[in-house]
Amino acid sequence: MYEYAIAWEWLAFAARWFHVITAIAWIGSSFYFIALDLGLVKRPHLPPGAYGEEWQVHGGGFYHIQKYLVAPAQMPEHLTWFKYESYFTWISGFLMLCIVYYGGADLFLIDRHVLDISPSVAILISLGSLALGWVVYDLLCKSPLGRNTWGLMAVLYIVLVFMAWGYTQLFTGRAAFLHLGALTATIMSANVFMIIIPNQKIVVADLIAGRVPDPKYGQVAKQRSLHNNYLTLPVIFFMLSNHYPLSFGTQFSWVIAALVFLMGVTIRHWFNTTHARKGRPTWTWIVTVILFILIMWLSTVPKLLTGETDAAAVAPAFQQFAGDPHFPAVKQLVSTRCSMCHAAEPVYEGIVRPPNGVMLENDAEIAAHAREIYIQAGRSHAMPPGNITDITPDERKLLVAWFESAVEGKKQ
């Protein structure tokens, strides 16, 4: 059993590493070609059919690049296809989903206080949602609405926000954000696999056969590429969110997700406008900062919305916490709800070492990790995973009161 757990842990690490590598390759090439496309310049000397050109310098050499909206008059001997970065990013991400969330469904996927379902049912819902999300998206793009680029994007935004809310009604907060990122990434990768590359292959086949390619294939592919452009940054946010429980561990997590999608638009709009040499719209950064501050505010579940006391964002000395009047009750709570995993020898099945090396077995360890306990189990519901130990709302309030009381005591 011990060897199996170790091997599984390393498999998860390898899958995560593979995922990061392929994602860097995909996102890097995507951002490069978006910037290149927007920076093309039309000049009179261009060959027939060429839309624009760009001169670039990198690594001590100069590059002269020309773009054809449909295709050149003759096919070159060699074409470099940018597709495998996308495919392997999705495959490695799905592998991680299987290893972490399907393999550990009771801990990371299911919160029985949200929806009491079996692991097999939760996995089927997960798979079905990813497939359904792509089908709905694709049908909307192919509908009459698809001819209105910005109207379509507005409707797609509403669909994504609805999915964000829906996932919070099905899974743990951590899994809800992860699935929202997985759904968005599935749409992006399927755009490449199902639309962009097949359309380009049709154009290539027409050229080889001596036919004039239909420009509609390029137009459709460009629309899907535009969607991928604006969805990339939110996907990165959701994939990183599992390390930051304040982003997903509150009742307003779906609202936070909605704001994250908007930040993806504002940030990419600045880069797109800049690369197109149409100015530098600094207002986009002002809007982005405002949205991020709003997300920070929502993550603390302030008194105005829930009646709870807002936390003071301070980092006091940890030694204060063991002397707080709440500490005996907190110590008992942590021993009951947390130490089965956060111990030198965890007793929870499948856990062979304390997660992240955090042990909570004595006064010093609990006090040293006061801030993490406060954020992970007090202010958010990230811990215990899926609330596997049935921590109650009153117990979470006790953790909040303990931390904030000690903080106020230190300030005085």
Beta strands, then each sheet from edge to edge (+ up, - down):
strand 1: 50-58
strand 2: 61-68
sheet 1: 1+ 2-
end
